[in-house]
Amino acid sequence: MINFLNNCLNVRSEMRVGKRLAKVDEQLEAVEFINTVKSIYGLSYRELSQILDIPESLLCRYANGDLLP
């Protein structure tokens, strides 16, 4: 019975880790998207922030990887 409970706890823990990794992956894709759009269209952070309606300082932190969206 104890082994069964331990296995259940391990599965739940792995599920939480899996969900967190999926979220981080999604956030990193958003950072890549920001940088790709900026590069392809030759936009400044100011121009892109106006288009996306995100403060320029926040957009810069996202693009530099200092903060994840």
Stockholm file with secondary structure:
# STOCKHOLM 1.0

chainA/1-69         MINFLNNCLNVRSEMRVGKRLAKVDEQLEAVEFINTVKSIYGLSYRELSQILDIPESLLCRYANGDLLP
#=GR chainA/1-69 SS CHHHHHHHHHHHHHHHHHHHHHHHHHHHHHHHHHHHHHHHHTCCHHHHHHHHTCCHHHHHHHHTTSSCC
#=GC SS_cons        CHHHHHHHHHHHHHHHHHHHHHHHHHHHHHHHHHHHHHHHHTCCHHHHHHHHTCCHHHHHHHHTTSSCC
//
